[in-house]
Amino acid sequence: MSDPDPREIDDDGFAAVERSAWIDGVATELELDMLAREEPLEIRVNQVALAVVMRTPGDDEELVRGFLLSERIIAGIDDIASMRHCDNVETPEAEDNVMLVRLDPGVDVDLAALRRNMYASSSCGVCGKASIEAAMALPDQPQVCDAPGSSLRVSVETLTSLPGRLRAQQLVFERTGGLHGAGLFDADGQALVVREDVGRHNAVDKVFGWAARERVELSRCVLMVSGRVSFEIVQKALALGIPIVAAVSAPTSLAVELAREAGISLVAFVRDRRLCVYAGGQRIVAGPTS
């Protein structure tokens, strides 16, 4: 039996692929299976090819906006003069997979600076201590605990409700089982935005990009992610001033180190009626916060 070709059926993150299965030693007939789409997106800033990210198509402007902010390439969304998909591509496959960003003429960013800002994902042989020092040593980077939102307090009851509230809005995951989710919630557990992507860091950038456009005060928000928490997720939270990061699964050791250094509250294994606090326990309280 030859491998069938994937067939895209819509623009909402889904693709249909024919597959067979073996059940109790018997092969089934070919059926359509819903899968999450994954395609590259090239980000060009002022005609410079800055990065290629593997993402689930959709919310591309939010993704790029959040990426530029969380990687500290821009200081705010007003630094962006324009953003659009490139319509002059060499192949049909590249259509909608190149994003052109033009910065405001007053924004002084050069190629060398852009490359330096990509150290976390492109450097080889960088140790954990060096990564944390680099994250904390960037210009004008205060500890989150020094920010106005450091007074934020969230109850255990609210935090343990977040996985269910996040999952309720993961519509593509519900059909495919193949995407990560990220969401921003207020202190009462109300969802401000939820986004999905094949990459957990992309999902985070999408919610940050939405929040920047809506001028949300991130120092009053909780970032909830559906999987584990890596150094990169905490690094992005630090760049945007998020005081609390919560996750369904485990944190990495470097994520915990950075959270403690930066004054970020990090809670993980948030499931049912339990959670584990790895950093910033002063923001996690037993009872109602109002």
Secondary structure, DSSP 8 states (H G I E B T S, - for coil): ------B---SSSEEEEEE--EETTEE---EEEEEE--EEEEEEETTEEEEEEEE-SS-HHHHHHHHHHHTTS-SSGGGEEEEEE-S--SSGGGTT-EEEEEE-TT----HHHHHHTTHHHH-SS--HHHHHHHHHHSTT---GGGSGGGG--EEHHHHHHHHHHHHHT-HHHHHHS--EEEEEE-TT--EEEEEEESSHHHHHHHHHHHHHHHT--GGG-EEEESS-B-HHHHHHHHHHT--EEEESS-B-HHHHHHHHHHT-EEEEEEETTEEEEEE-GGGEESS---
